[in-house]
Amino acid sequence: MKKLTLITVLAAAVYTAVLVVWHLHDPGKRFGTFEPGADNRPEGTARKADDVVIGEFFMKYDAAAPDGLTGSWTGFRGSKKDNICITGTTLKFPQGDFPELWSQPTGEGHAAPVIWNGRVYVLDYNEQLSSDALRCFNLLTGEELWRRWYRVPMKRNHGFSRTIPAVHDGKVVSIGPEGHVMCCDAVTGDMLWNMDMKKLYSSEIPFWYTGQCPYITPDGELILAPAGTDVLLTGIDIRTGNVVWSTPNTLGFKMSHSSVMPMTLGGKPTLVYAGVGGVCGVSASGADKGQLLWHEDKWQPSVLAPSPLQLSDNRIFLVAGYGAGGALLQVDRNGNSWAATVLEQYKADRGLSSEQQTPIMYNGMIITIIPKDGGGMRERLSIYSPRDLHRSLWNSASDERFGLGPYMIIDDRLFAFKENGELFVYQMEQNSMKLLHRQQIIEDGADAWGPMAYADGMLLVRDANSVRCLKITE
């Protein structure tokens, strides 16, 4: 019994000593103050949302450059901004399925690729690195040639990237989800210049991030719509990044997801922009370049993704989703005086409409995909006459519904990509189309909303998580 008591007393003494030492010990006595950078963390790994070093990182990969390819699809809706590719040759299409040449995984988004001399460019977002990334691939093999990226923290909001780069005169321009503009050498990936539209123009980025795609004029001016505090539209010298002209934002428009579209109205080259607050036309040439010519504020949808579509010398079709429907705008010129008038405006179930993709004008026909709120014809391909925007001339079958998927014309065929990754090919006919081919390209495809691109016999498609290349000609 005495032995047990002794053991208990010794154990209590040991525990008491441990507690005393633990309370008296100062764990911070050996700590020191470390200045930023003392942990040798690589520069740029920590970024605030408004502290972005555009294009700060670069990686060149050990992959062969493309050889002998000269085809191109150099921007949103192609070089003519009509989403039509006329090859000038007689394309031979295979009888069976189109083979897939390659596939590349991407961050979640809807930014679509462009093609130039055998190179593919796509703006991506790496969620692990919180970085925008302009990536360049070999069109034939899908091997990555280089990427230039920069850290910009964002939260996923139906994906990240949404814009399509533009290529001109050996230079490629991208606009990131937060309005960061980057111009690089299209071959080497070298940084040429950059711009932060939020910082420079106080632009308010739309809720679902930037959807505006850069437009480069034939003479090398990059057209942007900052729609900021002071500047509505601006022209930038693609070679230097210098501002050539700016349009004051006297209208108070804000940035939409829509892109600036070049048109000739009343014989005048015009840049047409549908922003949050209305639609406007800005002179694209001459002594008054950059001057606001006209505007109309009766068309003010809360969310605007499709771009304006020219129907004639003085008429423009406007469309938006979320119940906005469509509108017909007439622009009249009398010498140096201009007037814009909304002739009619209607809901999506009352006629030609679209939620995300910009319709195509082809051989006197307007081709569109009716939105989900478009009544019985919802999500179907439809054809309308510019003379009657309320009664369709043709509609795809009830099992040919495409959601928010893209479509484009290659010679006399329309390629439509259903949002689940299924490709449809139609033969264009007068006021109708004939289904030729149907093929599931991406099994379990998700949100295949990004526009397609074509060059040198190859069609590029993407869903939210990948870019794929199909060989569609023999």
C-alpha positions as CSV (number, residue, x, y, z in Angstrom):
1,M,0.0,0.0,0.0
2,K,2.9,2.3,0.9
3,K,4.5,1.5,-2.5
4,L,1.3,2.4,-4.4
5,T,1.1,5.7,-2.5
6,L,4.7,6.6,-3.4
7,I,4.1,6.0,-7.1
8,T,1.0,8.2,-7.0
9,V,2.9,11.0,-5.3
10,L,5.8,10.8,-7.8
11,A,3.3,10.8,-10.8
12,A,1.5,13.9,-9.4
13,A,4.9,15.6,-8.9
14,V,5.9,14.9,-12.5
15,Y,2.6,16.1,-14.0
16,T,2.8,19.3,-11.8
17,A,6.3,20.0,-13.1
18,V,5.3,19.5,-16.7
19,L,2.4,22.0,-16.2
20,V,4.6,24.6,-14.6
21,V,7.2,24.3,-17.4
22,W,4.5,24.5,-20.0
23,H,3.0,27.7,-18.5
24,L,6.4,29.3,-18.0
25,H,7.7,28.5,-21.5
26,D,7.6,31.4,-24.1
27,P,7.2,29.8,-27.6
28,G,7.6,33.1,-29.3
29,K,11.0,33.9,-27.7
30,R,12.9,32.4,-30.7
31,F,10.6,34.1,-33.3
32,G,11.9,36.9,-35.5
33,T,10.3,39.5,-37.8
34,F,10.6,38.5,-41.5
35,E,10.2,41.1,-44.3
36,P,8.2,40.3,-47.5
37,G,10.2,38.0,-49.7
38,A,12.3,36.5,-46.9
39,D,10.5,33.1,-47.5
40,N,11.9,33.0,-51.0
41,R,8.4,32.7,-52.5
42,P,8.5,33.3,-56.3
43,E,7.4,36.8,-57.2
44,G,3.8,37.1,-58.3
45,T,2.4,34.0,-56.5
46,A,0.3,36.3,-54.3
47,R,-2.0,38.8,-56.0
48,K,-4.9,40.9,-55.1
49,A,-7.8,41.3,-57.6
50,D,-6.6,44.8,-58.5
51,D,-2.9,44.0,-58.4
52,V,-2.3,42.3,-61.7
53,V,1.0,42.1,-63.7
54,I,-0.4,41.4,-67.1
55,G,1.6,38.7,-69.0
56,E,4.2,38.3,-66.2
57,F,4.9,34.6,-66.8
58,F,5.8,32.7,-70.0
59,M,6.5,29.1,-70.9
60,K,7.7,27.8,-74.3
61,Y,7.3,24.1,-74.9
62,D,9.5,21.6,-76.8
63,A,7.0,21.0,-79.6
64,A,7.3,21.3,-83.4
65,A,5.9,24.4,-85.0
66,P,3.4,23.9,-87.8
67,D,4.6,23.9,-91.4
68,G,2.9,24.7,-94.7
69,L,-0.5,25.8,-93.3
70,T,-1.9,29.2,-94.4
71,G,-5.6,29.1,-93.5
72,S,-7.0,31.4,-90.9
73,W,-10.0,32.2,-88.7
74,T,-8.6,35.3,-87.0
75,G,-11.2,36.5,-84.7
76,F,-14.8,36.5,-83.4
77,R,-17.1,35.6,-86.4
78,G,-14.1,35.4,-88.7
79,S,-12.3,38.2,-90.7
80,K,-15.6,39.5,-92.2
81,K,-17.5,39.3,-88.9
82,D,-20.3,37.3,-90.6
83,N,-19.5,33.8,-89.2
84,I,-19.3,32.5,-92.8
85,C,-16.2,30.8,-94.3
86,I,-16.1,30.7,-98.1
87,T,-13.0,28.6,-98.9
88,G,-12.9,29.3,-102.7
89,T,-12.4,25.6,-103.3
90,T,-14.6,22.6,-103.6
91,L,-14.4,20.9,-100.2
92,K,-14.7,17.1,-100.1
93,F,-16.4,15.9,-96.9
94,P,-16.1,12.3,-95.7
95,Q,-19.1,10.0,-95.8
96,G,-18.8,8.8,-92.2
97,D,-17.9,10.4,-88.9
98,F,-15.3,13.1,-88.7
99,P,-12.2,11.9,-87.0
100,E,-10.9,13.7,-84.0
101,L,-7.2,14.7,-84.5
102,W,-6.6,15.9,-80.9
103,S,-8.1,17.2,-77.7
104,Q,-6.7,19.6,-75.1
105,P,-8.2,20.0,-71.6
106,T,-9.0,23.6,-70.5
107,G,-10.1,25.4,-67.4
108,E,-13.9,25.8,-67.1
109,G,-15.0,28.4,-69.5
110,H,-16.4,29.3,-73.0
111,A,-13.6,31.2,-74.6
112,A,-13.2,30.0,-78.2
113,P,-10.1,29.5,-80.4
114,V,-8.8,31.3,-83.4
115,I,-6.5,30.0,-86.1
116,W,-3.6,31.6,-88.0
117,N,-0.9,29.9,-90.2
118,G,-1.3,26.5,-88.5
119,R,-1.4,27.9,-84.9
120,V,-4.4,27.8,-82.6
121,Y,-4.8,30.5,-79.9
122,V,-7.2,30.3,-77.0
123,L,-7.6,32.3,-73.8
124,D,-7.8,29.9,-70.8
125,Y,-8.1,30.2,-67.0
126,N,-6.1,28.0,-64.6
127,E,-8.1,27.8,-61.4
128,Q,-5.2,26.2,-59.4
129,L,-2.9,29.1,-60.3
130,S,-5.7,31.7,-60.4
131,S,-4.3,32.8,-63.8
132,D,-5.5,33.9,-67.2
133,A,-3.4,32.1,-69.8
134,L,-3.1,32.8,-73.6
135,R,-2.2,29.4,-75.0
136,C,-0.8,28.6,-78.5
137,F,-1.2,25.1,-80.1
138,N,-0.1,23.3,-83.2
139,L,-3.2,23.0,-85.4
140,L,-2.2,19.6,-86.8
141,T,-1.0,17.9,-83.6
142,G,-2.6,19.8,-80.7
143,E,0.8,20.1,-79.0
144,E,1.2,23.3,-77.0
145,L,3.8,25.6,-78.4
146,W,3.7,28.3,-75.7
147,R,1.6,30.1,-73.1
148,R,1.7,33.5,-71.5
149,W,-0.1,33.9,-68.2
150,Y,-0.7,36.2,-65.3
151,R,-2.3,35.9,-61.9
152,V,-5.7,37.3,-61.4
153,P,-7.9,35.9,-58.6
154,M,-11.5,35.2,-59.5
155,K,-14.5,33.1,-58.5
156,R,-16.1,30.7,-60.9
157,N,-19.3,32.2,-62.3
158,H,-20.6,29.8,-65.0
159,G,-16.9,29.3,-65.8
160,F,-14.2,32.0,-66.3
161,S,-13.0,32.9,-69.8
162,R,-15.5,33.9,-72.5
163,T,-13.6,35.9,-75.1
164,I,-12.1,35.1,-78.5
165,P,-8.6,36.4,-79.3
166,A,-7.9,38.4,-82.5
167,V,-4.9,38.0,-84.8
168,H,-3.5,40.6,-87.2
169,D,-0.1,41.1,-88.9
170,G,1.7,38.6,-86.7
171,K,0.2,39.8,-83.4
172,V,-2.4,38.2,-81.2
173,V,-4.6,40.2,-78.8
174,S,-6.7,38.8,-75.9
175,I,-9.1,40.3,-73.3
176,G,-9.2,38.5,-70.0
177,P,-12.4,38.0,-67.9
178,E,-11.5,41.1,-65.8
179,G,-10.8,43.3,-68.8
180,H,-7.0,42.8,-69.0
181,V,-5.8,43.3,-72.6
182,M,-2.6,41.6,-73.8
183,C,-0.9,41.9,-77.1
184,C,1.8,39.3,-78.0
185,D,3.9,38.2,-80.9
186,A,1.8,35.5,-82.5
187,V,4.8,33.3,-83.3
188,T,7.1,33.7,-80.3
189,G,4.7,34.7,-77.6
190,D,6.8,37.7,-76.7
191,M,4.9,40.4,-74.8
192,L,4.4,43.6,-76.9
193,W,2.1,45.7,-74.7
194,N,-0.8,45.4,-72.4
195,M,-3.7,47.4,-70.9
196,D,-6.0,47.2,-67.8
197,M,-9.4,48.6,-68.8
198,K,-10.6,48.7,-65.3
199,K,-7.7,50.8,-64.1
200,L,-7.3,53.0,-67.2
201,Y,-10.9,53.6,-68.0
202,S,-12.8,52.7,-64.8
203,S,-14.7,50.1,-66.7
204,E,-17.4,48.2,-64.8
205,I,-16.9,44.5,-65.8
206,P,-20.2,42.7,-66.4
207,F,-21.6,40.2,-63.8
208,W,-20.5,37.2,-65.9
209,Y,-17.1,38.7,-66.7
210,T,-15.9,40.2,-70.0
211,G,-17.6,38.7,-73.0
212,Q,-16.5,41.4,-75.4
213,C,-14.1,40.1,-78.1
214,P,-11.3,42.3,-79.6
215,Y,-11.8,43.6,-83.1
216,I,-8.8,44.7,-85.2
217,T,-9.5,46.7,-88.4
218,P,-7.8,45.9,-91.7
219,D,-5.4,48.8,-91.1
220,G,-4.3,47.6,-87.7
221,E,-6.4,49.4,-85.2
222,L,-7.6,47.5,-82.2
223,I,-11.2,48.5,-81.3
224,L,-12.3,48.3,-77.7
225,A,-15.4,49.3,-75.8
226,P,-14.3,50.2,-72.3
227,A,-17.6,51.9,-71.6
228,G,-15.9,53.5,-68.6
229,T,-16.4,56.8,-66.8
230,D,-15.0,59.0,-69.7
231,V,-14.4,56.7,-72.7
232,L,-17.1,54.7,-74.6
233,L,-15.0,53.3,-77.5
234,T,-11.4,53.6,-78.4
235,G,-8.9,52.8,-81.2
236,I,-5.5,51.4,-80.3
237,D,-2.4,51.2,-82.6
238,I,-1.8,47.4,-82.6
239,R,1.9,47.9,-83.1
240,T,2.6,50.2,-80.2
241,G,-0.5,50.1,-77.9
242,N,-0.9,53.8,-78.2
243,V,-4.4,55.3,-78.2
244,V,-5.2,56.7,-81.7
245,W,-8.7,58.1,-80.8
246,S,-11.4,57.9,-78.1
247,T,-15.1,58.4,-78.1
248,P,-16.3,60.3,-74.9
249,N,-18.9,58.3,-73.0
250,T,-21.4,61.2,-72.9
251,L,-24.2,58.5,-73.1
252,G,-23.2,56.9,-69.8
253,F,-23.2,53.4,-71.4
254,K,-21.7,50.5,-69.4
255,M,-19.9,47.5,-70.8
256,S,-22.1,44.6,-72.0
257,H,-21.1,41.1,-73.1
258,S,-21.6,42.2,-76.7
259,S,-18.8,43.0,-79.1
260,V,-18.2,46.0,-81.4
261,M,-19.3,45.2,-85.0
262,P,-18.1,47.0,-88.1
263,M,-20.8,48.0,-90.6
264,T,-21.3,50.4,-93.5
265,L,-24.5,52.4,-92.9
266,G,-25.6,55.1,-95.3
267,G,-22.3,54.7,-97.1
268,K,-20.4,55.4,-93.9
269,P,-18.0,52.9,-92.2
270,T,-19.4,52.7,-88.7
271,L,-18.6,50.8,-85.5
272,V,-21.8,49.7,-83.9
273,Y,-21.9,48.8,-80.2
274,A,-24.8,47.6,-78.0
275,G,-23.9,48.4,-74.4
276,V,-25.8,48.5,-71.2
277,G,-27.9,51.6,-71.8
278,G,-28.5,51.5,-75.5
279,V,-26.9,51.1,-78.9
280,C,-24.7,53.5,-80.8
281,G,-22.8,54.1,-84.0
282,V,-19.3,55.6,-84.1
283,S,-17.4,56.8,-87.2
284,A,-14.8,54.3,-88.3
285,S,-13.0,56.4,-90.8
286,G,-12.3,59.9,-92.1
287,A,-11.6,63.1,-90.3
288,D,-14.4,62.4,-87.8
289,K,-13.1,58.9,-86.9
290,G,-14.2,58.1,-83.3
291,Q,-17.0,60.6,-83.3
292,L,-20.4,59.5,-82.0
293,L,-22.8,59.6,-85.0
294,W,-26.0,58.3,-83.5
295,H,-27.5,56.4,-80.5
296,E,-30.8,54.9,-79.4
297,D,-31.7,54.2,-75.8
298,K,-35.1,52.5,-76.3
299,W,-33.3,49.1,-76.6
300,Q,-32.0,48.4,-73.1
301,P,-32.0,44.7,-72.1
302,S,-30.5,44.0,-68.7
303,V,-28.2,41.2,-70.1
304,L,-26.8,41.5,-73.6
305,A,-24.6,38.8,-75.2
306,P,-25.3,38.7,-79.0
307,S,-23.8,41.4,-81.1
308,P,-25.7,43.7,-83.5
309,L,-26.4,42.1,-87.0
310,Q,-26.6,44.3,-90.1
311,L,-29.6,43.5,-92.3
312,S,-29.3,46.2,-95.0
313,D,-27.8,49.6,-95.7
314,N,-29.8,51.2,-92.9
315,R,-31.3,48.4,-90.8
316,I,-29.8,46.5,-87.8
317,F,-31.2,43.6,-85.9
318,L,-30.8,43.6,-82.1
319,V,-31.4,40.6,-79.9
320,A,-30.9,39.6,-76.3
321,G,-31.9,36.8,-73.9
322,Y,-33.7,36.7,-70.5
323,G,-37.0,37.8,-72.0
324,A,-35.7,40.7,-74.0
325,G,-36.5,39.2,-77.4
326,G,-35.6,41.2,-80.6
327,A,-35.7,44.7,-82.0
328,L,-35.3,46.2,-85.5
329,L,-33.3,49.4,-85.6
330,Q,-33.3,51.8,-88.6
331,V,-30.4,54.3,-89.0
332,D,-31.1,57.3,-91.4
333,R,-28.5,59.7,-92.7
334,N,-29.1,63.2,-94.1
335,G,-25.8,64.6,-95.0
336,N,-23.9,64.9,-91.7
337,S,-27.0,64.4,-89.6
338,W,-28.0,60.9,-88.3
339,A,-31.1,59.5,-86.6
340,A,-31.7,56.0,-85.2
341,T,-35.2,54.7,-84.5
342,V,-36.4,51.4,-83.1
343,L,-39.1,50.4,-85.6
344,E,-40.3,47.4,-83.6
345,Q,-39.5,45.5,-80.5
346,Y,-41.0,42.2,-79.3
347,K,-40.6,39.3,-76.9
348,A,-38.7,36.1,-77.8
349,D,-41.9,34.0,-78.4
350,R,-43.1,36.6,-81.0
351,G,-40.4,36.2,-83.6
352,L,-36.7,36.0,-84.5
353,S,-34.6,36.0,-81.3
354,S,-31.5,34.6,-79.7
355,E,-30.0,34.5,-76.2
356,Q,-26.3,34.0,-76.7
357,Q,-25.1,33.5,-80.3
358,T,-25.3,36.2,-82.8
359,P,-27.5,35.2,-85.8
360,I,-26.1,34.7,-89.3
361,M,-27.2,36.7,-92.4
362,Y,-26.8,34.4,-95.5
363,N,-28.2,34.7,-99.0
364,G,-31.1,36.8,-97.8
365,M,-31.9,34.6,-94.9
366,I,-31.4,35.1,-91.1
367,I,-30.3,31.9,-89.3
368,T,-30.7,31.7,-85.5
369,I,-31.4,29.4,-82.6
370,I,-34.5,30.3,-80.7
371,P,-34.0,30.8,-77.0
372,K,-35.6,28.8,-74.2
373,D,-38.3,31.4,-73.7
374,G,-39.2,31.3,-77.4
375,G,-42.3,29.2,-77.2
376,G,-42.8,26.0,-79.2
377,M,-39.8,26.5,-81.4
378,R,-37.5,27.0,-78.4
379,E,-33.8,25.9,-78.9
380,R,-34.4,24.9,-82.6
381,L,-32.5,26.2,-85.6
382,S,-34.8,28.6,-87.5
383,I,-34.6,30.6,-90.7
384,Y,-36.3,34.0,-91.1
385,S,-36.6,36.5,-93.9
386,P,-35.4,40.1,-93.1
387,R,-38.7,41.3,-94.4
388,D,-40.7,39.3,-91.8
389,L,-39.1,38.8,-88.4
390,H,-42.2,37.1,-86.9
391,R,-42.9,34.1,-89.1
392,S,-40.1,31.5,-89.6
393,L,-39.5,30.0,-93.1
394,W,-38.0,26.8,-91.7
395,N,-37.3,25.1,-88.3
396,S,-35.2,22.1,-87.4
397,A,-36.9,18.9,-86.2
398,S,-38.3,18.6,-82.7
399,D,-35.3,16.4,-81.7
400,E,-32.8,18.9,-83.2
401,R,-32.6,21.4,-80.3
402,F,-29.3,23.2,-79.5
403,G,-29.7,25.2,-76.3
404,L,-27.0,27.9,-76.3
405,G,-24.7,26.1,-78.8
406,P,-22.8,27.8,-81.7
407,Y,-23.2,27.5,-85.4
408,M,-21.3,28.7,-88.5
409,I,-21.4,28.3,-92.3
410,I,-18.5,26.7,-94.3
411,D,-19.2,27.2,-98.0
412,D,-22.8,25.9,-98.4
413,R,-23.0,23.9,-95.2
414,L,-24.1,24.9,-91.8
415,F,-22.3,23.3,-88.8
416,A,-24.3,23.5,-85.5
417,F,-22.9,22.3,-82.2
418,K,-25.4,21.3,-79.6
419,E,-24.5,22.4,-76.1
420,N,-24.1,18.7,-75.0
421,G,-21.3,18.2,-77.6
422,E,-23.2,16.8,-80.6
423,L,-22.4,18.1,-84.0
424,F,-25.0,18.6,-86.8
425,V,-24.3,19.4,-90.4
426,Y,-26.9,20.8,-92.8
427,Q,-26.9,21.5,-96.5
428,M,-28.0,25.1,-97.1
429,E,-30.9,25.5,-99.5
430,Q,-33.2,28.4,-100.4
431,N,-35.2,29.2,-97.2
432,S,-34.5,25.8,-95.7
433,M,-31.8,23.3,-94.7
434,K,-31.3,19.6,-95.1
435,L,-29.7,17.5,-92.3
436,L,-26.7,15.6,-93.7
437,H,-24.8,14.4,-90.7
438,R,-25.1,14.0,-86.9
439,Q,-22.3,13.0,-84.6
440,Q,-21.6,13.0,-80.9
441,I,-18.2,14.6,-80.6
442,I,-17.9,15.0,-76.8
443,E,-19.4,12.3,-74.7
444,D,-21.1,13.9,-71.7
445,G,-20.3,17.3,-73.1
446,A,-21.2,20.2,-70.9
447,D,-22.0,23.8,-71.9
448,A,-20.6,23.7,-75.4
449,W,-21.2,27.4,-75.9
450,G,-18.0,28.7,-77.4
451,P,-18.1,29.6,-81.1
452,M,-16.4,27.2,-83.6
453,A,-13.4,28.0,-85.9
454,Y,-12.3,26.5,-89.2
455,A,-9.2,26.5,-91.3
456,D,-7.2,24.1,-93.6
457,G,-9.9,21.4,-93.4
458,M,-10.0,21.4,-89.6
459,L,-12.9,22.4,-87.4
460,L,-12.3,23.4,-83.8
461,V,-15.0,23.0,-81.2
462,R,-15.1,23.3,-77.4
463,D,-17.2,22.6,-74.4
464,A,-16.7,24.0,-70.9
465,N,-13.7,21.7,-70.2
466,S,-11.9,21.0,-73.5
467,V,-10.9,22.1,-77.1
468,R,-11.1,19.5,-79.8
469,C,-10.0,19.4,-83.4
470,L,-11.9,17.5,-86.1
471,K,-10.8,16.7,-89.6
472,I,-13.9,17.5,-91.7
473,T,-12.5,17.3,-95.2
474,E,-10.6,14.8,-97.2
